[in-house]
Amino acid sequence: MSVLKFDSYEEVIKRANNTTFGLAAGVITKDLTRGLTFAQQLQAGSVWVNDYAAVCNQAPFGGFKQSGHGRELGRYVLKKILY
């Protein structure tokens, strides 16, 4: 995980979303409400708040943008492989 300094909220959203792949993102903050608001604006397959790379088998996993072939884990993978 990269840790980047920023001057404004808008700047960090723009920088975080300025990627070709959008695989994953993490938000570390003391203000959980602001962190969740920030997380909703990120264009990434997985977004964690005050954690990184935590995986739950019931939650969908997969990339965003040019990063993959759809969702895995949870009910999403069942639809993909069974239908």
C-alpha positions in Angstrom: 0.0 0.0 0.0 1.3 3.5 -0.9 0.8 6.3 1.6 0.4 9.7 -0.1 0.3 13.2 1.4 -2.4 15.5 0.0 -3.5 19.1 0.4 -7.2 18.8 -0.2 -9.9 16.1 -0.1 -10.7 16.7 -3.8 -7.1 16.3 -4.8 -6.7 12.9 -3.1 -9.9 11.6 -4.7 -8.7 12.6 -8.1 -5.2 11.1 -7.5 -6.6 7.9 -6.1 -8.9 7.4 -9.1 -6.3 8.4 -11.7 -5.3 4.8 -12.4 -5.8 2.4 -15.3 -6.7 -0.6 -13.2 -8.4 0.3 -9.9 -7.7 -3.0 -8.2 -7.9 -1.9 -4.6 -7.7 1.1 -2.3 -7.4 1.7 1.4 -8.3 4.6 3.6 -6.7 5.2 6.9 -8.4 7.9 9.0 -9.4 8.9 12.6 -12.8 10.1 11.2 -14.7 6.9 10.3 -17.7 8.8 8.8 -15.4 10.8 6.5 -13.4 7.6 5.6 -16.6 5.9 4.5 -17.7 8.9 2.5 -14.3 8.9 0.8 -14.4 5.2 0.2 -17.7 5.5 -1.7 -16.0 7.9 -4.2 -13.1 5.5 -5.0 -13.1 3.6 -8.3 -11.6 0.4 -7.1 -12.7 -3.2 -7.0 -12.1 -3.4 -3.2 -11.9 -0.6 -0.7 -10.9 -1.0 2.9 -11.3 1.6 5.7 -8.7 1.4 8.5 -7.5 -2.0 7.2 -6.0 -3.3 4.1 -6.3 -6.6 2.1 -8.9 -8.1 4.5 -10.9 -10.7 2.6 -14.3 -12.2 3.3 -15.4 -15.2 1.2 -19.0 -13.9 1.2 -18.1 -10.5 -0.2 -17.6 -9.9 -3.9 -14.0 -9.5 -5.0 -12.8 -8.2 -8.3 -11.3 -5.3 -10.2 -12.6 -2.1 -11.6 -11.8 -0.5 -14.9 -9.2 -2.5 -16.8 -8.2 -4.8 -13.9 -10.0 -8.1 -14.4 -12.7 -10.3 -15.7 -15.5 -9.6 -13.3 -16.4 -10.5 -9.8 -15.2 -13.5 -7.7 -16.2 -14.9 -4.3 -19.7 -14.8 -2.9 -22.8 -15.4 -5.0 -21.2 -13.5 -7.9 -18.8 -16.4 -8.7 -21.7 -18.9 -8.6 -23.5 -17.0 -11.2 -20.4 -16.8 -13.3 -19.5 -20.5 -13.3 -23.0 -22.1 -13.1 -24.9 -20.1 -15.7 
